[in-house]
Amino acid sequence: MSAQLYGPVLPPGGARLEWLNDSSDFQMNFVHGLRNLAGLHVQYEYADGVVSGELAARADLVGFPGQLHGGLIGAVLDDAMGRLGALSGKWYLTGEFAVRFHSPVEVGQVVRVEAWATRWDRRLLATRARALAGDVEVATATGTYLPVPREAGKRMVGAWPGFARYLEDDGRQ
């Protein structure tokens, strides 16, 4: 599975690259937040319709001895697919997410994730992703993401008032 085979769908109105990685005062997202001390600190790149990032399989991230916990691979796949939504200048929540694991990842390996959109309209974002350890595809995923509902956005602003600026930019406030 690759974006080249499926043809990624590009963000409506072009990509807002400044929204790809969190540069706000918040930065507490478990996967990509740089201020989250317990987080994974994945940072993303975007090229040719594909969001990509890397996770080092560290010894403190194991499930079984010597093996990266599969849930962390799933979390990074979900996050990468969700970051696609941010590129459009809109915020999306995971509506549905499915992952299929193909091979374990050993401690010391680097996992590269790649995510791309297959459908993008006003009401939803459909995505696909894969995780690679070297040349081996270790997991694939699909996801459907829905715009943040107005009430959920208000609760998010209650938890971190700085989020209001992003909802205003998004046109939902």
Sine and cosine of phi, psi and omega as CSV:
sin_phi,cos_phi,sin_psi,cos_psi,sin_omega,cos_omega
0.00,0.00,0.76,-0.65,0.09,-1.00
-0.49,-0.87,0.36,-0.93,0.02,-1.00
-0.89,0.45,-0.54,0.84,-0.02,-1.00
-0.90,0.43,-0.60,0.80,0.01,-1.00
-0.95,0.32,-0.60,0.80,-0.10,-0.99
-0.99,-0.13,-0.19,0.98,0.00,-1.00
0.91,0.41,0.99,-0.11,-0.02,-1.00
-0.89,0.45,0.55,-0.84,0.09,-1.00
-1.00,-0.05,0.78,-0.62,-0.09,-1.00
-1.00,0.07,0.41,-0.91,-0.02,-1.00
-0.87,0.49,0.67,-0.74,0.07,-1.00
-0.87,0.50,0.76,-0.64,0.03,-1.00
0.99,0.17,0.11,0.99,0.00,-1.00
1.00,-0.04,0.31,-0.95,-0.06,-1.00
-0.99,0.10,0.74,-0.68,0.10,-0.99
-0.99,-0.11,1.00,0.08,-0.11,-0.99
-0.88,0.48,-0.43,0.90,0.01,-1.00
-0.91,0.41,-0.25,0.97,0.01,-1.00
-0.99,-0.12,-0.06,1.00,-0.09,-1.00
-0.90,0.43,-0.76,0.65,0.05,-1.00
-0.93,-0.36,0.59,-0.80,-0.05,-1.00
-0.95,0.33,0.92,-0.40,0.07,-1.00
-0.93,-0.38,0.24,0.97,-0.01,-1.00
-0.98,0.20,-0.03,-1.00,0.09,-1.00
-0.97,0.23,-0.19,0.98,-0.06,-1.00
-0.97,0.23,-0.97,0.26,0.07,-1.00
0.74,0.67,0.64,0.76,-0.01,-1.00
-0.95,-0.32,0.05,1.00,0.06,-1.00
-0.82,0.57,0.70,-0.71,-0.07,-1.00
-0.88,0.48,-0.61,0.79,-0.07,-1.00
-0.99,0.14,-0.77,0.64,-0.13,-0.99
-0.91,-0.42,-0.03,1.00,-0.02,-1.00
-0.96,0.28,0.86,-0.51,-0.05,-1.00
-0.97,0.24,-0.31,0.95,0.03,-1.00
-1.00,-0.01,-0.13,0.99,0.00,-1.00
-0.99,0.14,0.96,-0.29,-0.09,-1.00
-0.88,0.47,-0.50,0.87,0.00,-1.00
-1.00,-0.03,-0.02,1.00,-0.13,-0.99
-0.98,0.20,0.08,-1.00,-0.04,-1.00
-1.00,-0.01,-0.34,0.94,0.08,-1.00
0.86,0.52,0.58,0.81,0.06,-1.00
-0.95,0.30,0.74,-0.68,0.09,-1.00
-0.89,-0.45,0.56,-0.83,-0.16,-0.99
-0.93,-0.37,0.39,-0.92,0.15,-0.99
-0.84,-0.55,0.34,-0.94,0.02,-1.00
-0.69,-0.73,0.79,-0.62,0.07,-1.00
-0.41,-0.91,0.67,-0.74,0.10,-1.00
0.80,0.60,0.61,0.79,0.06,-1.00
0.99,0.12,0.11,0.99,-0.07,-1.00
-0.86,-0.50,0.79,-0.62,0.16,-0.99
-1.00,-0.02,0.74,-0.67,0.01,-1.00
-0.67,-0.74,0.45,-0.89,0.04,-1.00
-0.31,-0.95,0.14,-0.99,-0.06,-1.00
-0.76,-0.65,0.55,-0.84,0.07,-1.00
-0.79,-0.61,0.82,-0.57,0.08,-1.00
-0.99,0.12,0.79,-0.62,0.01,-1.00
-0.98,0.19,1.00,-0.04,-0.04,-1.00
-1.00,0.03,0.37,-0.93,-0.03,-1.00
-0.89,0.46,-0.42,0.91,0.01,-1.00
-1.00,0.10,0.11,0.99,-0.03,-1.00
-0.89,-0.46,0.42,0.91,-0.09,-1.00
-0.99,0.13,0.39,-0.92,0.23,-0.97
-0.97,-0.24,-0.98,0.19,0.14,-0.99
-0.99,0.10,0.37,-0.93,-0.01,-1.00
-0.80,0.60,0.81,-0.58,0.06,-1.00
0.98,0.20,0.01,1.00,-0.06,-1.00
-0.86,-0.51,0.75,-0.66,0.09,-1.00
-0.86,0.52,0.68,-0.73,0.03,-1.00
-0.90,0.44,0.81,-0.59,-0.02,-1.00
-0.87,0.50,-0.52,0.85,0.02,-1.00
-0.88,0.47,-0.50,0.87,0.03,-1.00
-0.95,0.30,-0.60,0.80,0.10,-0.99
-0.88,0.48,-0.71,0.70,0.04,-1.00
-0.86,0.50,-0.67,0.74,-0.01,-1.00
-0.88,0.47,-0.66,0.75,0.00,-1.00
-0.94,0.34,-0.64,0.77,0.07,-1.00
-0.87,0.50,-0.72,0.70,0.02,-1.00
-0.88,0.48,-0.71,0.70,-0.03,-1.00
-0.90,0.44,-0.69,0.72,-0.01,-1.00
-0.88,0.47,-0.68,0.73,0.03,-1.00
-0.90,0.43,-0.63,0.77,0.03,-1.00
-0.92,0.40,-0.52,0.85,0.02,-1.00
-0.91,0.42,-0.41,0.91,0.08,-1.00
-0.84,0.54,-0.66,0.75,0.01,-1.00
-0.87,0.49,-0.64,0.77,0.00,-1.00
-0.88,0.47,-0.50,0.87,0.01,-1.00
-0.88,0.48,-0.42,0.91,0.01,-1.00
-1.00,0.08,-0.08,1.00,-0.06,-1.00
0.99,0.15,0.30,0.96,0.04,-1.00
-0.79,-0.61,0.41,-0.91,-0.02,-1.00
-0.96,-0.28,0.71,-0.70,-0.03,-1.00
-0.82,-0.57,0.52,-0.86,0.12,-0.99
-0.93,-0.37,0.48,-0.88,0.03,-1.00
-0.92,0.39,0.84,-0.54,0.09,-1.00
-1.00,-0.09,-0.65,0.76,0.01,-1.00
-0.47,-0.88,0.64,-0.77,-0.05,-1.00
-0.55,-0.83,0.77,-0.64,0.04,-1.00
-0.71,-0.70,0.69,-0.73,0.01,-1.00
-0.77,-0.63,0.60,-0.80,0.08,-1.00
-0.84,-0.55,0.82,-0.57,0.00,-1.00
-1.00,-0.07,0.69,-0.72,-0.05,-1.00
-0.93,-0.38,-0.47,0.88,-0.08,-1.00
-0.35,-0.94,0.60,-0.80,0.05,-1.00
-0.95,0.32,0.35,-0.94,0.04,-1.00
-0.91,-0.42,0.81,-0.59,-0.02,-1.00
-1.00,0.06,0.52,-0.86,0.10,-1.00
-0.81,0.58,0.67,-0.74,-0.01,-1.00
0.98,-0.18,-0.34,0.94,0.04,-1.00
-0.99,0.17,0.35,-0.94,0.11,-0.99
-0.95,-0.33,0.77,-0.64,0.03,-1.00
-0.98,-0.20,0.83,-0.56,0.08,-1.00
-0.97,-0.23,0.79,-0.62,0.07,-1.00
-0.96,-0.30,0.57,-0.82,0.06,-1.00
-0.72,-0.70,0.75,-0.66,-0.03,-1.00
-0.71,-0.70,0.59,-0.81,0.01,-1.00
-0.53,-0.85,0.40,-0.92,-0.01,-1.00
-1.00,0.02,0.62,-0.78,0.10,-0.99
-0.94,-0.35,-0.31,0.95,0.07,-1.00
-0.44,-0.90,0.68,-0.73,-0.03,-1.00
-0.56,-0.83,0.94,-0.35,0.10,-0.99
-0.66,-0.75,-0.13,-0.99,-0.10,-0.99
-0.88,0.48,-0.48,0.88,-0.13,-0.99
-0.97,-0.26,-0.27,0.96,0.02,-1.00
-0.31,-0.95,0.33,-0.94,0.06,-1.00
-0.82,-0.57,0.87,-0.49,0.06,-1.00
-0.96,-0.27,0.67,-0.74,-0.14,-0.99
-0.67,-0.75,0.26,-0.96,0.16,-0.99
-0.69,-0.72,0.40,-0.92,0.03,-1.00
-0.42,-0.91,0.27,-0.96,0.10,-0.99
-0.57,-0.82,0.40,-0.92,0.07,-1.00
-0.85,-0.52,0.71,-0.70,-0.03,-1.00
-0.82,-0.57,0.66,-0.75,0.19,-0.98
-0.90,-0.43,0.98,-0.22,-0.18,-0.98
0.92,0.38,-0.79,-0.61,0.02,-1.00
-1.00,-0.08,0.04,1.00,-0.09,-1.00
-1.00,-0.09,0.82,-0.57,0.09,-1.00
-0.98,0.21,0.93,-0.36,-0.09,-1.00
-1.00,-0.10,-0.34,0.94,0.02,-1.00
-0.32,-0.95,0.48,-0.88,0.12,-0.99
-0.76,-0.65,0.41,-0.91,-0.05,-1.00
-0.51,-0.86,0.40,-0.92,0.17,-0.99
-0.77,-0.63,0.46,-0.89,0.02,-1.00
-0.47,-0.88,0.48,-0.88,0.13,-0.99
-0.83,-0.56,0.78,-0.63,-0.09,-1.00
-0.84,-0.54,0.66,-0.75,-0.09,-1.00
-0.88,-0.47,0.57,-0.82,0.03,-1.00
-0.83,0.56,0.58,-0.82,0.04,-1.00
-0.88,0.48,0.86,-0.52,0.05,-1.00
-0.90,0.43,0.49,-0.87,-0.05,-1.00
-0.79,0.61,-0.72,0.69,-0.03,-1.00
-0.91,0.41,-0.63,0.78,0.05,-1.00
-0.90,0.43,-0.64,0.77,0.05,-1.00
-0.86,0.50,-0.65,0.76,0.03,-1.00
-0.90,0.44,-0.65,0.76,0.04,-1.00
-0.91,0.42,-0.62,0.79,0.03,-1.00
-0.90,0.44,-0.66,0.75,0.05,-1.00
-0.90,0.43,-0.59,0.81,0.07,-1.00
-0.89,0.46,-0.57,0.82,0.01,-1.00
-0.98,0.19,-0.55,0.84,0.05,-1.00
-0.53,-0.85,0.99,-0.17,-0.08,-1.00
-0.82,0.57,-0.47,0.88,0.01,-1.00
-0.88,0.48,-0.33,0.95,-0.01,-1.00
-0.92,0.38,-0.36,0.93,-0.01,-1.00
-0.83,0.55,-0.61,0.80,-0.01,-1.00
-0.87,0.49,-0.61,0.79,-0.02,-1.00
-0.96,0.27,-0.57,0.82,0.05,-1.00
-0.94,0.34,-0.55,0.84,0.08,-1.00
-0.91,0.42,-0.70,0.71,0.04,-1.00
-0.87,0.49,-0.53,0.85,-0.07,-1.00
-0.98,0.20,-0.29,0.96,0.01,-1.00
1.00,0.10,0.19,0.98,-0.05,-1.00
-0.97,-0.22,-0.15,0.99,-0.08,-1.00
-0.97,0.24,0.00,0.00,0.00,0.00
